Amino acid sequence: MGSLPRPSRLCRGEGQSTLEYFLVLIAIIAAVTAAANAVVRPAIEKMLGESSTIIQNSAGKVRAKLGL
């Protein structure tokens, strides 16, 4: 008696499940990136704005002391 042929790799669904995991991973990375962009960007912009104000105030004080 002959044996039944083994199912190929694609028929077993291993390739499909790997692709599905990969797509889910990409979706998670995209969501984390979007969330970080929405949360981190405003905080950095606020910090840079405050730093700019402090530097301008300090430069004004230096100019005033130098009489410029």
C-alpha positions as CSV (number, residue, x, y, z in Angstrom):
1,M,0.0,0.0,0.0
2,G,1.2,3.5,-0.8
3,S,1.3,6.3,1.7
4,L,-0.7,9.4,1.3
5,P,1.2,12.5,0.1
6,R,2.1,14.9,2.8
7,P,0.4,18.3,2.6
8,S,2.7,21.0,1.3
9,R,3.8,23.9,3.5
10,L,1.2,26.3,2.1
11,C,-1.6,23.9,2.5
12,R,-0.8,23.6,6.2
13,G,-1.3,27.3,6.6
14,E,2.1,28.1,8.2
15,G,3.0,30.7,5.5
16,Q,-0.4,32.3,6.0
17,S,-0.1,32.5,9.8
18,T,3.4,34.0,9.5
19,L,2.1,36.6,7.2
20,E,-0.8,37.4,9.5
21,Y,1.6,37.8,12.5
22,F,3.8,40.1,10.4
23,L,0.8,42.2,9.4
24,V,-0.4,42.5,13.0
25,L,3.2,43.5,14.0
26,I,3.2,46.2,11.4
27,A,-0.1,47.5,12.6
28,I,1.1,47.6,16.2
29,I,4.3,49.5,15.2
30,A,2.2,52.0,13.2
31,A,-0.1,52.6,16.1
32,V,2.7,53.0,18.6
33,T,4.5,55.4,16.2
34,A,1.3,57.5,15.7
35,A,0.6,57.6,19.4
36,A,4.2,58.6,20.2
37,N,4.0,61.3,17.5
38,A,0.8,62.6,19.0
39,V,2.2,62.7,22.6
40,V,5.9,63.3,22.3
41,R,5.9,66.0,19.5
42,P,3.8,68.5,21.5
43,A,6.0,68.0,24.6
44,I,9.2,68.6,22.6
45,E,7.7,71.7,20.9
46,K,6.7,73.1,24.3
47,M,10.2,72.4,25.7
48,L,11.9,74.1,22.7
49,G,9.5,77.0,22.9
50,E,10.3,77.6,26.6
51,S,14.0,77.2,25.9
52,S,13.8,79.8,23.1
53,T,12.1,82.2,25.4
54,I,14.7,81.8,28.2
55,I,17.5,82.3,25.7
56,Q,15.9,85.4,24.2
57,N,15.4,86.9,27.7
58,S,19.0,86.1,28.7
59,A,20.3,87.6,25.5
60,G,18.3,90.8,26.2
61,K,19.8,91.0,29.7
62,V,23.3,90.6,28.3
63,R,22.7,93.3,25.6
64,A,21.3,95.7,28.3
65,K,24.4,95.2,30.5
66,L,26.7,95.8,27.5
67,G,24.7,98.8,26.4
68,L,23.9,97.5,23.0
